[in-house]
């Protein structure tokens, strides 16, 4: 189970130091310094920060209320955003606790961690797939674990119990209790319910975490680390990889994966009060594995069909905004770079051509010249070489 790291004591005094809160403010405002609420806070910076400090030290600071926002990518979810002072407080907690807990996590946990991320997770899984595909006389399989409504079902009492094993600072634990058991908003759903079909009076206060919050990312990794430690040190699974609540396990037989699935399902139910959903499956590795937004094969990766459709709509939207003057060249270039970064990790030569066509047609529709930007989605020489080698092999 979790490795031996000293307990956390006398942390609250550090977290509430003025200089420490200044650092939290610096982190909270990155990329957001010109937003109206940030500018308003900065106009009386020292006074506002001293107010936060006094309330935290006096035990009267309360996070919330939350601003609700529905997002539809990659699926419909309810995201909850905090006001700017609350985000400073969240950062003060995160920048202290995250480095400590990060040392406890297993190596192959990739969500919301420095030098990890979705691309590294995809590359690691593909590396394993190449390894097992070279083993003689072996048809390997994968188990995909998908947890039902994870962020809406995290049990507050269990999360606090896990935190209390290491945190021996009463003031910090009291504040974490107020954050996790916030009465500002109910974050939890009854079993089997979805956000869109649950009326406000049925939302729960004793389970769930707000999606989109910094502390929720940390708490999710701490909560799911229990499963990682169980998989590694009790079940002794070698090929186990996790990105937030998505888990992939590889094994040589379906029977082995079925046994692990049953034991993991029982652990999730009995220890973490979570359930697997019907997306959980066991299939041959040769079919490719859908993970972190891409379908991964031993030889290459492809974007999911839903992601391809979303990218096409995104390119048309930002090109229209750029062509009509609603988006600056700098903002357009940033969005293009972000999409190209996603394409760079997949076999996507034909998709790049379609995105170029969308760009050209949209610019021409609004009477804008394309000039040297005609092939803005073109890939590097290495990406084109990879695409040719994959087609040849097929």
N, C-alpha and C positions, 0 to 999 in steps of 0.2 A: 504494500500500500504506500501512501505518500512518503517520500524520503525524509530524512531527518534534517530539518531546518529549524533554527531557533524560533521560539515563540515571539509574537509581536507584543511588545510592552512599551508603555510611555509614548505611543504613537500620536495620540490626539494633540499633545503639546506641539509636536512638529508640524502636523497637518494644519493647525490653526495659526502658525506663525505668519506674520505679515509678509515676510519675504517669500515664504512658501506659497502663499496665496497669490503673490505677484507672479510667480512662476506658473501657477495654475491659470491665471488670467492670460498670460502669454500663450499658453497652449490652447486655451479656449478660443482665442480670437484669430488663430491662424486661418487665413483664407476668408475671414469674415469681418475684417477690421473696418470696412466701410458700410456695414449694415447699420441701419438707423439705431437699433437698440444698443449696439456696441459703441457707436459714437456718443450716444446719450450717456452711457455708463462712463466712458472715458472723460467726458466733460467735467466730471467731478470725481475723478478716479480715486484719489486717496480717501476721500470721505466715504465713498461707496464701499471701498474695500474694508475700511475700518468698521463700517456697519455690519458687513458680513462676518468679519472676525469676532466682533463683540457678540453677535447672535449665536455663532457657533460655540464660542467659549462659554456663553451663558446658558447653553442648552435650549435656546428658543428658536433656532433656525429650522424652518420647515420647507422642504422642497415642494414645489408646485405653486399654482395649478399647472396642468399639462395642456398643451395645445394639440388637438387631434387633427390628423391628416391621413387621408386614405391614399395609398400608393398602389399602383397596378403592375409594377415590374419587380420580380418576374411573375408575381401573382398578387391578387388583392390582399393587402395587409393594412392593419391600422397602426400607424406610426404615431408616437407621442413625443412632442418636443417641449423642452423646458425653456423658461426665460433665461436671459444671459447670466444674471448673477448665480442662478442655480447651476449652470454649466461650469462656472468657475469652481463651485463647491464640489461638483462631480470630479473635475480634474484634480482637485486637491486630494481626493480619496484615491483616484486611479494612479496618479504618479507615485504615490507612496506604496500602495498595495500590489500593483501589477508586477513590479520587478521581483518582489518576494515570491508571489505565487507562481510566476512564470517558471521559476526554477523547479517547481514541483511537477509541472506538466510533462507528459511523455513527449518524446522527440517528435512523434508523428501526429501531433495536434497542430493544425495550421491556421486556424481562424484568429484574426485580431491579435497577432503576435509579431514582434519585430523580426525582420528577415525571414518571415514565413509567407503567408498569403495564398490565394487561390492558384496562382501560376506554379508556385513551388509545390503545392499539394498535387496538382495534375502531373507535374514532372516526376515526383516521387512515385506515384502510383504507376505511371508508365514504365519507370525503371523496374519496378517489381514485375510488371506484366512481361517485360522483355526477359527478365530472369527466369520466370516460370515457363515461358514459351519455349525456352531452350532445353528444358529438362526432358530427358528421353522417356518415351512411353508414358507420358502423363498428360491427362486432359484436366486442366485446372478449372476451378469454379470460383465465383465470387458471391458473397453475401452482401446485399445492400440493405442497411438498416435505416429506416426513416421514422423518426419519432413524431407522433401525432401532436400537432399544435404545441411544440416545445416551449416557446416563450410564454404562451398563455397558460401553461400547466406546471411550471416550476413551483415546487412546494416551499412556501416561505419558512416554515418551521424547520424543514430539513436543511435548507440553505443556511439558515442562521446557526444550526447545529454544526454544520461543516465548517463555517467560518470560526466558530467559537473554539474549535479544536486547536487553532493556532493563535488566534487573537485573544490575548489576556489583558487587554486594556478595556476596563469597564466603560469609560466614556466613549471610546470608539465603537464598541459593540452597541451601546445605547443609540448612537447616531445611525449606525447601519440598520438597526432594527426599525428606526423611524423612516428610513429610506425604503427598505424592503416592504414594510407593512404600512406604506403610505396610505393615508385616508383621503388624500387629494384626488385620487382616481382609482377605480377598480380596474385591474389589469387582467384578471383571470377569467377563464371560460369554464363552464361545466363540461365534463367529459362528453365527447361526441358532438359538441357545438362548434360553430364557426362564428367569427366576429360579425359577419353580415346578417346572420339569422338569430342573433342573441339581443333581446331588448335590454336597455340600460339597467333595469332593475334586477336582471339575472346575472350581471357580471359579478365576479367574486373578488374579495379583498385578501383572502388567505393564500391565493396562488397567483402565478403570473408575474411577468416583468414587462416594463414598457419597451417595445421594439424601437430601436433607433437611439437609445440612451447609452452613453459611454459606460456607465457602471453595469448596465445589463450585459454588455459584451464580456466584461470581466467576470461577473457572477455566473454567466453561462459557461465559461471555460472552467471555473472552479467547480461548478455543479457536475459538468460532464467529465471532469477529470476523475471522478469516482468510478465511472464506467471504464475509462482508459486504464486505470490502475488495476481494476478487476480483470479486464481482458488480458493484460500483460502479465500480472503476477499470480493470478489464480488460474485462469484458463491457459496461460502461456501461449497466446496467439502471437505469431511472428509478424504476419502481414496484416496489420491493423492500422487504419488511417482514418482520421476524423477531421472534418471541417465544420465547426459549430455543431449542429445536430445531425449531420449526415456522416454516416460511418460506412466504410468499405472493409471487408475482410476477405482474404484469399485463402483457399485451401485446395488440397489435391483431390478431395472427394466431396460429393454432395452430402454424404452421411455425416462427415465431420462438421460441415457448415450447419447442418440441421441441428446437430447436438449443441453447437455453440449458440445458435439462434435461440433455442429453447432456454438455455441457461442465462443468456443475456436478457431475454424477455422477462424471465422471472426476477432477475436482479433489478431491472428497470422498474418493474411493477412493485416489488416488495421493498426496495431500498430507496429509490428515487421517485416513486409514485408517478411514473410515466408509462405511456403505452406506445407500442409500435403501430404504424398504420398499414393500410393495404398496399403501399408502395414497396414495402419490404419484400425482397425476393432473392432467390438463388438461381444463378444462370451461369453458362459457360463463359470463361474469360474471353474466348475467341469472338464472342458477339460484340465485344466492346463494352465499356463501362461508362455510364453517365454519371459524372461527378463534377462538382464546382462549375456547372454551366457548360461543360463540353462533353462530347463522347470520345473516350480515350481508347485507342488501340495500341498494341505493342509497337506498331510502326509509325503511327501518326495520330493526330487529334482532329476532330471536326466540331464545329459549333452545333448546338442543338437547333432543330428546325424552328422552334419558338424564338430562339435568340437571333437567328437569321432574319426572321420576319420583323423582329423588333428593331434590328439594326437598319433595315431598309426604311422603315418608318422614321427612325431617328435621323438618318441622312437626308431624307426628303424634307423633314421638318426644319433642320438647322440650315439646309441650303436655301429654303424659302425665306427664312428669317434673315439670312445673310444677303440674299438677293434683293430683298425689300428694305434693307437698312435697319431692320429690327435687332440685328446682331452685328457687333463689330468684327473686323477681320481678326483681331487678337482672340476674341472669344470663340470665333469659328475655328481658328487654328487649334485652340486648346481642345475643343470637342473632337476635332479630326484626329489629333494626336492620341486622345483617349481610346477612340475606336480602333485606330491602327495598332495600338498596344495590345488590344484584345485579339485582333486578327493575326498578330505576329506569332502567336503561340499555336496556331491551327493551320491545317491545310485549307486554304481559302482563296486560291487563285481565281476560280470562277466567280466567287462572291465579290471579290474586288472589282472584277469587270462590270458586274451588275451595279455596284455602288457608283462606279465611275459614270455609268450610263444614266443613273438617277441624277447625279450631280450635273452632268452636261445638259440633260433635258430640262431640268428645273431652272438652271441659269438661263438657258435660251428662252424658256417660257416667259421670263421676266425681262428679257432683253439685255441680259448681262453677259459680257464676254467671258470666256473661260480661260483663254490665253494659255500660259504654261502650266496652269493648275489642272489641265484636262485629266492627267493621270495621278491625282492626289492620293488614290488608294492603292497605287502599285506597291508590290512587295519588294523586299530586298532580293539580291541575287541568291542568297542562301535559301530563302523561302521558296523562290521559284524552282530551284534545284531540287528541294525536298518534294515539292508537288509533282515534278516530272518523275522522280524516282518512285514515288508511291503509285502513280498511274502505270508506270512500266511494270512494277511488281504485280499489280492487279491484273 
